[in-house]
Amino acid sequence: DLGHAKEHDSFWNAFARIEPHAPAQSLMVDDNLDVLRAADRHGIAHLRAVRQPDSRRAVLESDEYPAITDFRELMP
């Protein structure tokens, strides 16, 4: 909808113009490390990778961001 991929800074600039948010209090969960890196550059404080978004593919292991297997891990 914004005309830019989430991996690009132009997405985050356009997103900030249309969606007020508090980056220091925001959570971004994604299966793409490039998206998480872009969110990190734009101040999104809480970043989580998806460990295995597709059961037919290998598990994602990354030292950059904590990874979750299931969204229930984020719930109290």
PAMAR-606378 format. One record per residue: residue in three letters; x, y, z of N, C-alpha, C in turn; residue number from 1. Coordinates in nm, 2 decimals. Last residue first. Example, Ala and Ser with C-alpha at 12.3 -4.5 7.8 and 13.67 -1.06 7.14 Angstrom:
BEGIN
<r residuo="SER" n_X="1.28" n_Y="-0.22" n_Z="0.71" ca_X="1.37" ca_Y="-0.11" ca_Z="0.71" c_X="1.29" c_Y="0.00" c_Z="0.79" num="2"/>
<r residuo="ALA" n_X="1.32" n_Y="-0.57" n_Z="0.78" ca_X="1.23" ca_Y="-0.45" ca_Z="0.78" c_X="1.32" c_Y="-0.33" c_Z="0.78" num="1"/>
//
This chain:
BEGIN
<r residuo="PRO" n_X="0.14" n_Y="-1.26" n_Z="2.77" ca_X="0.17" ca_Y="-1.28" ca_Z="2.92" c_X="0.10" c_Y="-1.41" c_Z="2.97" num="76"/>
<r residuo="MET" n_X="0.28" n_Y="-1.35" n_Z="2.45" ca_X="0.16" ca_Y="-1.32" ca_Z="2.54" c_X="0.20" c_Y="-1.34" c_Z="2.68" num="75"/>
<r residuo="LEU" n_X="0.48" n_Y="-1.44" n_Z="2.30" ca_X="0.48" ca_Y="-1.29" ca_Z="2.33" c_X="0.37" c_Y="-1.25" c_Z="2.43" num="74"/>
<r residuo="GLU" n_X="0.44" n_Y="-1.70" n_Z="2.26" ca_X="0.55" ca_Y="-1.67" ca_Z="2.34" c_X="0.56" c_Y="-1.52" c_Z="2.37" num="73"/>
<r residuo="ARG" n_X="0.23" n_Y="-1.71" n_Z="2.08" ca_X="0.19" ca_Y="-1.73" ca_Z="2.22" c_X="0.31" c_Y="-1.69" c_Z="2.31" num="72"/>
<r residuo="PHE" n_X="0.35" n_Y="-1.71" n_Z="1.83" ca_X="0.31" ca_Y="-1.58" ca_Z="1.89" c_X="0.27" c_Y="-1.59" c_Z="2.03" num="71"/>
<r residuo="ASP" n_X="0.63" n_Y="-1.93" n_Z="1.81" ca_X="0.49" ca_Y="-1.91" ca_Z="1.82" c_X="0.45" c_Y="-1.78" c_Z="1.88" num="70"/>
<r residuo="THR" n_X="0.90" n_Y="-1.90" n_Z="1.80" ca_X="0.84" ca_Y="-2.01" ca_Z="1.72" c_X="0.69" c_Y="-1.99" c_Z="1.71" num="69"/>
<r residuo="ILE" n_X="1.11" n_Y="-1.62" n_Z="1.78" ca_X="1.00" ca_Y="-1.69" ca_Z="1.84" c_X="0.96" c_Y="-1.80" c_Z="1.74" num="68"/>
<r residuo="ALA" n_X="1.44" n_Y="-1.48" n_Z="1.85" ca_X="1.34" ca_Y="-1.54" ca_Z="1.76" c_X="1.23" c_Y="-1.62" c_Z="1.84" num="67"/>
<r residuo="PRO" n_X="1.62" n_Y="-1.18" n_Z="1.89" ca_X="1.55" ca_Y="-1.30" ca_Z="1.95" c_X="1.45" c_Y="-1.35" c_Z="1.85" num="66"/>
<r residuo="TYR" n_X="1.87" n_Y="-1.10" n_Z="1.65" ca_X="1.74" ca_Y="-1.07" ca_Z="1.71" c_X="1.69" c_Y="-1.20" c_Z="1.78" num="65"/>
<r residuo="GLU" n_X="2.13" n_Y="-1.19" n_Z="1.58" ca_X="2.09" ca_Y="-1.05" ca_Z="1.58" c_X="1.97" c_Y="-1.01" c_Z="1.66" num="64"/>
<r residuo="ASP" n_X="2.18" n_Y="-1.45" n_Z="1.56" ca_X="2.23" ca_Y="-1.39" ca_Z="1.68" c_X="2.19" c_Y="-1.24" c_Z="1.69" num="63"/>
<r residuo="SER" n_X="1.95" n_Y="-1.68" n_Z="1.43" ca_X="2.01" ca_Y="-1.55" ca_Z="1.42" c_X="2.06" c_Y="-1.50" c_Z="1.55" num="62"/>
<r residuo="GLU" n_X="1.81" n_Y="-1.93" n_Z="1.24" ca_X="1.89" ca_Y="-1.91" ca_Z="1.36" c_X="1.97" c_Y="-1.77" c_Z="1.34" num="61"/>
<r residuo="LEU" n_X="1.53" n_Y="-2.07" n_Z="1.12" ca_X="1.61" ca_Y="-1.95" ca_Z="1.11" c_X="1.68" c_Y="-1.94" c_Z="1.24" num="60"/>
<r residuo="VAL" n_X="1.49" n_Y="-2.40" n_Z="1.00" ca_X="1.47" ca_Y="-2.31" ca_Z="1.11" c_X="1.57" c_Y="-2.19" c_Z="1.09" num="59"/>
<r residuo="ALA" n_X="1.41" n_Y="-2.47" n_Z="0.65" ca_X="1.50" ca_Y="-2.47" ca_Z="0.77" c_X="1.46" c_Y="-2.37" c_Z="0.87" num="58"/>
<r residuo="ARG" n_X="1.07" n_Y="-2.54" n_Z="0.55" ca_X="1.21" ca_Y="-2.48" ca_Z="0.53" c_X="1.28" c_Y="-2.50" c_Z="0.66" num="57"/>
<r residuo="ARG" n_X="0.82" n_Y="-2.63" n_Z="0.60" ca_X="0.90" ca_Y="-2.71" ca_Z="0.50" c_X="1.04" c_Y="-2.65" c_Z="0.48" num="56"/>
<r residuo="SER" n_X="0.71" n_Y="-2.45" n_Z="0.77" ca_X="0.75" ca_Y="-2.58" ca_Z="0.82" c_X="0.83" c_Y="-2.67" c_Z="0.73" num="55"/>
<r residuo="ASP" n_X="0.79" n_Y="-2.13" n_Z="0.78" ca_X="0.74" ca_Y="-2.23" ca_Z="0.68" c_X="0.80" c_Y="-2.36" c_Z="0.73" num="54"/>
<r residuo="PRO" n_X="0.90" n_Y="-1.98" n_Z="0.98" ca_X="0.77" ca_Y="-1.93" ca_Z="0.92" c_X="0.71" c_Y="-2.03" c_Z="0.82" num="53"/>
<r residuo="GLN" n_X="1.06" n_Y="-2.02" n_Z="1.24" ca_X="1.03" ca_Y="-2.11" ca_Z="1.13" c_X="0.90" c_Y="-2.08" c_Z="1.07" num="52"/>
<r residuo="ARG" n_X="1.12" n_Y="-1.79" n_Z="1.40" ca_X="1.22" ca_Y="-1.90" ca_Z="1.39" c_X="1.19" c_Y="-1.99" c_Z="1.27" num="51"/>
<r residuo="VAL" n_X="1.10" n_Y="-1.46" n_Z="1.33" ca_X="1.02" ca_Y="-1.58" ca_Z="1.33" c_X="1.11" c_Y="-1.70" c_Z="1.30" num="50"/>
<r residuo="ALA" n_X="1.24" n_Y="-1.21" n_Z="1.54" ca_X="1.25" ca_Y="-1.29" ca_Z="1.42" c_X="1.15" c_Y="-1.41" c_Z="1.44" num="49"/>
<r residuo="ARG" n_X="1.15" n_Y="-0.91" n_Z="1.69" ca_X="1.16" ca_Y="-1.05" ca_Z="1.70" c_X="1.16" c_Y="-1.11" c_Z="1.56" num="48"/>
<r residuo="LEU" n_X="1.21" n_Y="-0.61" n_Z="1.86" ca_X="1.22" ca_Y="-0.68" ca_Z="1.73" c_X="1.23" c_Y="-0.83" c_Z="1.76" num="47"/>
<r residuo="HIS" n_X="1.15" n_Y="-0.31" n_Z="1.99" ca_X="1.12" ca_Y="-0.45" ca_Z="2.02" c_X="1.11" c_Y="-0.53" c_Z="1.89" num="46"/>
<r residuo="ALA" n_X="1.19" n_Y="-0.06" n_Z="1.89" ca_X="1.27" ca_Y="-0.11" ca_Z="2.00" c_X="1.26" c_Y="-0.26" c_Z="2.02" num="45"/>
<r residuo="ILE" n_X="1.26" n_Y="0.11" n_Z="1.60" ca_X="1.16" ca_Y="0.01" ca_Z="1.66" c_X="1.24" c_Y="-0.06" c_Z="1.76" num="44"/>
<r residuo="GLY" n_X="1.43" n_Y="0.29" n_Z="1.47" ca_X="1.41" ca_Y="0.30" ca_Z="1.61" c_X="1.30" c_Y="0.21" c_Z="1.67" num="43"/>
<r residuo="HIS" n_X="1.52" n_Y="0.25" n_Z="1.22" ca_X="1.41" ca_Y="0.35" ca_Z="1.24" c_X="1.36" c_Y="0.35" c_Z="1.38" num="42"/>
<r residuo="ARG" n_X="1.69" n_Y="0.03" n_Z="1.23" ca_X="1.74" ca_Y="0.16" ca_Z="1.19" c_X="1.64" c_Y="0.28" c_Z="1.22" num="41"/>
<r residuo="ASP" n_X="1.49" n_Y="-0.17" n_Z="1.29" ca_X="1.59" ca_Y="-0.13" ca_Z="1.39" c_X="1.65" c_Y="0.01" c_Z="1.36" num="40"/>
<r residuo="ALA" n_X="1.37" n_Y="-0.19" n_Z="1.04" ca_X="1.29" ca_Y="-0.14" ca_Z="1.16" c_X="1.39" c_Y="-0.09" c_Z="1.27" num="39"/>
<r residuo="ALA" n_X="1.59" n_Y="-0.29" n_Z="0.90" ca_X="1.54" ca_Y="-0.16" ca_Z="0.86" c_X="1.45" c_Y="-0.10" c_Z="0.98" num="38"/>
<r residuo="ARG" n_X="1.62" n_Y="-0.54" n_Z="1.03" ca_X="1.73" ca_Y="-0.44" ca_Z="1.03" c_X="1.68" c_Y="-0.30" c_Z="1.00" num="37"/>
<r residuo="LEU" n_X="1.38" n_Y="-0.66" n_Z="0.97" ca_X="1.41" ca_Y="-0.63" ca_Z="1.11" c_X="1.52" c_Y="-0.53" c_Z="1.12" num="36"/>
<r residuo="VAL" n_X="1.41" n_Y="-0.69" n_Z="0.69" ca_X="1.30" ca_Y="-0.60" ca_Z="0.74" c_X="1.33" c_Y="-0.56" c_Z="0.89" num="35"/>
<r residuo="ASP" n_X="1.63" n_Y="-0.87" n_Z="0.69" ca_X="1.65" ca_Y="-0.73" ca_Z="0.63" c_X="1.54" c_Y="-0.64" c_Z="0.68" num="34"/>
<r residuo="LEU" n_X="1.51" n_Y="-1.10" n_Z="0.80" ca_X="1.61" ca_Y="-1.02" ca_Z="0.88" c_X="1.64" c_Y="-0.88" c_Z="0.82" num="33"/>
<r residuo="ASN" n_X="1.19" n_Y="-1.19" n_Z="0.80" ca_X="1.29" ca_Y="-1.14" ca_Z="0.71" c_X="1.39" c_Y="-1.05" c_Z="0.79" num="32"/>
<r residuo="ASP" n_X="0.98" n_Y="-1.25" n_Z="0.95" ca_X="1.06" ca_Y="-1.36" ca_Z="0.91" c_X="1.18" c_Y="-1.32" c_Z="0.82" num="31"/>
<r residuo="ASP" n_X="0.90" n_Y="-1.04" n_Z="1.22" ca_X="0.90" ca_Y="-1.06" ca_Z="1.08" c_X="1.00" c_Y="-1.18" c_Z="1.06" num="30"/>
<r residuo="VAL" n_X="0.75" n_Y="-0.81" n_Z="1.44" ca_X="0.79" ca_Y="-0.95" ca_Z="1.42" c_X="0.79" c_Y="-0.98" c_Z="1.27" num="29"/>
<r residuo="MET" n_X="0.80" n_Y="-0.53" n_Z="1.63" ca_X="0.80" ca_Y="-0.57" ca_Z="1.49" c_X="0.84" c_Y="-0.72" c_Z="1.49" num="28"/>
<r residuo="LEU" n_X="0.66" n_Y="-0.30" n_Z="1.86" ca_X="0.71" ca_Y="-0.44" ca_Z="1.84" c_X="0.69" c_Y="-0.47" c_Z="1.69" num="27"/>
<r residuo="SER" n_X="0.72" n_Y="0.01" n_Z="2.03" ca_X="0.67" ca_Y="-0.07" ca_Z="1.92" c_X="0.74" c_Y="-0.21" c_Z="1.91" num="26"/>
<r residuo="GLN" n_X="0.82" n_Y="0.20" n_Z="2.19" ca_X="0.72" ca_Y="0.11" ca_Z="2.25" c_X="0.67" c_Y="0.01" c_Z="2.15" num="25"/>
<r residuo="ALA" n_X="0.98" n_Y="0.35" n_Z="2.04" ca_X="1.04" ca_Y="0.30" ca_Z="2.16" c_X="0.95" c_Y="0.20" c_Z="2.23" num="24"/>
<r residuo="PRO" n_X="0.81" n_Y="0.45" n_Z="1.84" ca_X="0.91" ca_Y="0.35" ca_Z="1.81" c_X="0.96" c_Y="0.28" c_Z="1.93" num="23"/>
<r residuo="ALA" n_X="0.49" n_Y="0.50" n_Z="1.85" ca_X="0.60" ca_Y="0.53" ca_Z="1.94" c_X="0.70" c_Y="0.42" c_Z="1.92" num="22"/>
<r residuo="HIS" n_X="0.31" n_Y="0.64" n_Z="1.57" ca_X="0.35" ca_Y="0.53" ca_Z="1.66" c_X="0.47" c_Y="0.58" c_Z="1.74" num="21"/>
<r residuo="PRO" n_X="0.08" n_Y="0.72" n_Z="1.31" ca_X="0.15" ca_Y="0.76" ca_Z="1.43" c_X="0.18" c_Y="0.64" c_Z="1.52" num="20"/>
<r residuo="GLU" n_X="0.10" n_Y="0.67" n_Z="0.99" ca_X="0.07" ca_Y="0.59" ca_Z="1.11" c_X="0.14" c_Y="0.64" c_Z="1.23" num="19"/>
<r residuo="ILE" n_X="0.20" n_Y="0.83" n_Z="0.79" ca_X="0.05" ca_Y="0.80" ca_Z="0.79" c_X="0.01" c_Y="0.72" c_Z="0.92" num="18"/>
<r residuo="ARG" n_X="0.47" n_Y="0.88" n_Z="0.84" ca_X="0.38" ca_Y="0.99" ca_Z="0.80" c_X="0.23" c_Y="0.96" c_Z="0.81" num="17"/>
<r residuo="ALA" n_X="0.57" n_Y="0.63" n_Z="0.89" ca_X="0.57" ca_Y="0.73" ca_Z="1.00" c_X="0.48" c_Y="0.85" c_Z="0.96" num="16"/>
<r residuo="PHE" n_X="0.56" n_Y="0.52" n_Z="0.63" ca_X="0.48" ca_Y="0.46" ca_Z="0.74" c_X="0.47" c_Y="0.56" c_Z="0.85" num="15"/>
<r residuo="ALA" n_X="0.75" n_Y="0.67" n_Z="0.49" ca_X="0.61" ca_Y="0.68" ca_Z="0.45" c_X="0.52" c_Y="0.63" c_Z="0.56" num="14"/>
<r residuo="ASN" n_X="0.98" n_Y="0.58" n_Z="0.63" ca_X="0.95" ca_Y="0.72" ca_Z="0.63" c_X="0.80" c_Y="0.74" c_Z="0.59" num="13"/>
<r residuo="TRP" n_X="0.97" n_Y="0.30" n_Z="0.58" ca_X="0.95" ca_Y="0.35" ca_Z="0.72" c_X="0.92" c_Y="0.50" c_Z="0.73" num="12"/>
<r residuo="PHE" n_X="1.01" n_Y="0.30" n_Z="0.30" ca_X="0.89" ca_Y="0.24" ca_Z="0.36" c_X="0.86" c_Y="0.30" c_Z="0.50" num="11"/>
<r residuo="SER" n_X="1.26" n_Y="0.41" n_Z="0.27" ca_X="1.15" ca_Y="0.48" ca_Z="0.22" c_X="1.02" c_Y="0.43" c_Z="0.28" num="10"/>
<r residuo="ASP" n_X="1.43" n_Y="0.21" n_Z="0.37" ca_X="1.41" ca_Y="0.32" ca_Z="0.45" c_X="1.29" c_Y="0.40" c_Z="0.41" num="9"/>
<r residuo="HIS" n_X="1.32" n_Y="-0.13" n_Z="0.30" ca_X="1.38" ca_Y="0.00" ca_Z="0.25" c_X="1.34" c_Y="0.11" c_Z="0.35" num="8"/>
<r residuo="GLU" n_X="1.19" n_Y="-0.35" n_Z="0.37" ca_X="1.33" ca_Y="-0.36" ca_Z="0.38" c_X="1.40" c_Y="-0.22" c_Z="0.36" num="7"/>
<r residuo="LYS" n_X="0.93" n_Y="-0.32" n_Z="0.30" ca_X="0.96" ca_Y="-0.29" ca_Z="0.44" c_X="1.11" c_Y="-0.29" c_Z="0.46" num="6"/>
<r residuo="ALA" n_X="0.90" n_Y="-0.15" n_Z="-0.02" ca_X="0.92" ca_Y="-0.28" ca_Z="0.06" c_X="0.96" c_Y="-0.24" c_Z="0.20" num="5"/>
<r residuo="HIS" n_X="0.65" n_Y="0.08" n_Z="-0.12" ca_X="0.79" ca_Y="0.05" ca_Z="-0.08" c_X="0.79" c_Y="-0.08" c_Z="0.00" num="4"/>
<r residuo="GLY" n_X="0.39" n_Y="0.15" n_Z="-0.14" ca_X="0.47" ca_Y="0.16" ca_Z="-0.26" c_X="0.62" c_Y="0.13" c_Z="-0.23" num="3"/>
<r residuo="LEU" n_X="0.20" n_Y="0.12" n_Z="0.06" ca_X="0.29" ca_Y="0.24" ca_Z="0.06" c_X="0.38" c_Y="0.25" c_Z="-0.06" num="2"/>
<r residuo="ASP" n_X="0.08" n_Y="-0.12" n_Z="0.00" ca_X="0.00" ca_Y="0.00" ca_Z="0.00" c_X="0.08" c_Y="0.13" c_Z="0.00" num="1"/>
//
